[in-house]
Amino acid sequence: MNEKYLNKIVLGDSRIILKDIEENSVDIVLTDPPYFLDKLDNNWDTNEVHSKKNQQAVKSLPAGMKFSRQQGIDLYNWYYEISKEIFRVLKPGGFFFTFSSPRLYHRVASAVDDVGFEIRDSFIWLYTQNQPKAMSLNHVVRRRKNLNEEEKEKIIKKMDGWKTPQLKSCYEPIVIGQKPVKGGNLDNFLENEVCLVNTNVTTGENMFPANVISVDNILDEIDRIFLVDKPTKKEKGEYNTHKTVKPLSLCKHLIRLTVYSDKGVVLDPFVGSGTTAVAAKMLGKNYIGIELNNEYVDIANRRLSEID
């Protein structure tokens, strides 16, 4: 293993740094990549996209609400190149967990599949709290100059309750890709200590691990089967400015499920404020985090320093 990256949060572009990591050296990759819902080009800037001032061409739309078919195509092309390097650095049988948005899941999964990973399954992270993004078209109607006020009101009344096709999102899919094993599961596990799933790691009330996960109390029957430890209120850190911090309990669950060795390495090429690295450290595993945003690197290192 390249010691200059081990147990560090590295500031830089994962497209470059991944190429410098030793092949067949990482046990799992667990990451929440940027989905580029607002822009995707070589000048993509985390600070700009995450800024509260960032707006779409339609100025009334906040970041992430503009729909474009090209987003998925661009995301596939970009993630295909990233996934090739992830495939190279993972040990045979190693798992690649990558979060996605529901409408771009197929692009992310296809990129992972097309570089050679076997798509073993998918996790559904289930939750109930999210902001509906569907919009009425009343403002569009009111701007129509070829209509008088009476006609406008008639159309608005006709379309009452009918909004743009954006349902309230209550789950996040996670691709489960696996690098093909070498020589069969038994031989691969004995050599690399990866490729199997630890079914002693249960969900809910000691249930066999399922491909649905929840970290919120939703309903007794759902909690009984799918719940993992609920996140604490302080785990994110009051100083954490990252917009999409994942629950520690969720990341810890996935690491426990698939990393056997105490020397195992967990890689996150888009580590953000460091949740994957924090989870790995808390579980006594090694980690490598890569992040393009200097502010997030500082936050991740602060969170890591607070672990006893």
N, C-alpha and C positions, 0 to 999 in steps of 0.2 A: 504494500500500500504506500502511496506517495504521502510521506509524513507531513509535507508542507500544507496539506489540506485537511488532514485528519483532526477531528474535533475542533474545527474552526468554521467561522462564518466568513466566507470569502467575498469580497467586494469585486464585482465584475460581471461580464456577460457570460451566461452559461454556455452559449454557442462556442465560445473560445475556451473556457476553463474545462468543460467536459472533455475536450480533446486531450487534455494534459493528465487526466486521471487514468490510472493503470487499468487495463482491461481485466475482466473477470475478477474484480476486487470488491464489489459492492453486493451486499446481501439483498436489500430491497431499495427501491426508489419510491418515495411517498411525496407527492407534490400536488399543489393547486396552481396550475399555470395561469398566466393571464389569458383571457379569452379574446382580447382585442375587440370588444364590442363597439369601441369608438374609433379606433384607427389601428392600422397595422402596416408599418413600413420600417425601413432601416433606421429611421430617425425617431422611432417610438420612444417616448420618454415617460417613465413612471410618474414623475411629479406632475407632468402636464395632464395625463389621463386621469389621475386621481384627484386633481384639483377640483374644489367645489365650483370653481368658475368655468369648468369645462362644459360646453354646451354643444349641441348638434347643429346642423344646418337649420333645422327647425328649432328656433331659439327657445321655444317653450319646453322642449324635451330635455330632461336631465340626462347625464351620462348613462349609457347602457340601454336606452330605450329605442334607439333608431334601429330599424330592421334593414338588413341588406343580405342578399344571398351570397354576395362576394365575401362577406365576413367568414363564412364557413370554408370557402375555397382557400382563402388566404391562410386561415388557421390551419387547415390540413397541410398545406405546403410547408409552412413554418414548423409545425409540430412533427412532421415526417422527418425533417433534418435533426431535430432535437432527439427524437426517439431512436434514431440510428446510433447516436452516441450513447444513449442510455442502454441500448441493447449491448453495446460493446463493453461497457464497464460493469454490467451486472454479471454475477457468477451464473453458470449454467443452472437453471431451475429457479433463479431469483425472480421475485415478483416486482411488477411495476404497477403501483396504484396511482392513478391520476384522476383528480376531480374534474368535473366538467359542468357546463350548464345543460339543462335538458334538451334545448333545441340544437345544441352543437355537439351533443354526445357522439353522434354517428361520425362526425368528422374526426374527433379525437380518437375514437376507437379504431377507425379505419387507418389512421396514420400509425397507430401502435401496431395494428395487425399487419399492415403492409411492409413494415421493416423486418418482420420475422417473429414477433411475439405471438404466442398462442393466447387467444382471449378465453380465459377460463370461466369467467362469470362477470357479474357487475354487482356492486353494492348500491343500495338505495339508502341515502341518508335522509330520513324522514323527519319533517318538522312542520309546525303549524304557523309560526310567526314569520310573515313576510309581507312586503308592501305590494298590493295589486298595481299593475302598470298599464292596464287597459285604459284607453281614453275615449271619451265621446268625441264626436265630430261637430259638436255645436259651434266651436270657434271657426271651423272651416265654412260651415253654412253661413254664419254671420258675415264672413268676408266676401261672400259672393255678390258681386255688383250687379249681376243680371237678375237678381231677385229683389222683390220689395219686402217690407217687413212682415206683411201678412203671410207671404209665401215662405219666408224663412221660418217663422214660428210654426207653420203647418208641418214643414219637414222635420224640425226639431222634435215636435210632438210625435210624429210618425216613428222617429228613431229612438224614442225614449227607452233607455236601458241597453241599447245596442251600441257596442263599443268595438274598438280595434281588437283583433284576435290575439290577446295576450292574457292567458289565464293566470290566476294567482299561483305562483310556483311554491310547492310545498315539499319538494324533495330535490336532492342533488345527487346525480349519478356519479359513481366512481368506477372507472375501467379497471378490471383486474387482468393484466397481461402477465404472461410468464415466459421467460426465456426458456427454450426447449432444454430438457434435461440431457445429461450426458450419460449414456449407457443404462438408462432405466432409473426409476425413482430410488430404489434401494442404494445402488452404487453411487448415484448422484448425491444422495443425502449423506452417506458415509464419507464421501470425499469433500463436499462443499458445505454441508450442514444447512442446506436450503432445499426447497421444492415441496415440502410437506406443510400441512396446516395443523396447528396445535389445537385440537378439539377440547383440551382441558380449559381453554379460554372460552367461557360461556357468555351468553347475554341473558338479560332478564333474570328470572328466577332459576338460575342454573340450567339454562336451555342450551342445546347444541347450537354452535354459532351459525347464524343465519345471514343471508345476503341483504337483509334489511336491518338498519341500525337507527336508533333514535337516542338522543341525549337529553330529550325533554320529556317530562311526564305528560302523556297525551290522553291515554285511556287505559284502564286497568289491564285489559287483555293485551293491548299492544305493549304496554310497559312490561308485563310479565314475560313476554317472549323476546322483545327486541331491544330493551333498554340497556345501555351501558352507563357507567358512572356519570352522574350529572356534573357538568362543569361548575367550578366554584366561581363566585362573583369576582374574586381578586386575581384569577389566573392570567387574565389578559394584561393587567397592569394599567393604572390610570394614565400613564405616560404614553401608552401605545396608540399611535395615530393610524395604524393600518386599517383599511376599510373592510377587509374580509378575513378576520382572524378565525381560524378553525378551532373547534374545541379540543383541548388537550386530551380529554378522555377518548375522543374519537381516534386521534392519531395513536395514542397509546394502545388502544384496542387492536388496531391494524398491525402495529409492531409486535405486540405480544403474540398475535396470531401466526406470524410468519418468520420471526427472527429467533433462531435457536441459540446461537453461540453468544456468549458474553463478549466476544471480540467482534461480533457482527457489526457491519457498517450500514447505516441508514443514510441515504443521500436524498437531499431535496434541492433540485437545481433552481427553484423559485421559492426560496425559503421565507420571503416576506419578513414578518416580525419574529420568525424563529420557532413557531409552534412545533414543527416536526423535530427540530434539533432539541428543543426543551423536553419533548416527550421521550426521545431516545436517551438523553442524558439521565432523566429521572428513572429510566428502566435499566440503567447501567450498560447501555449500548454506545458504540461509537457513532459519530455523525459527521456529515459534510454538508454544509449549507452554502448555497451560492445565491447572491442577491445583487441586483443592479442599482438599487436605491441606497445611498449612503445612510440616510436617516433610518431606514429599516434595519440596516446592519447594526447600527448603534443600539437600536431598541432590542434586537435579537440578542446581542452580547450582554445587554443589561439584564434581560430576562434569564439568560443562562447563568450569569454571576449570582443571581438570587437563589439558585438551587443549592440546598445544603449538601 
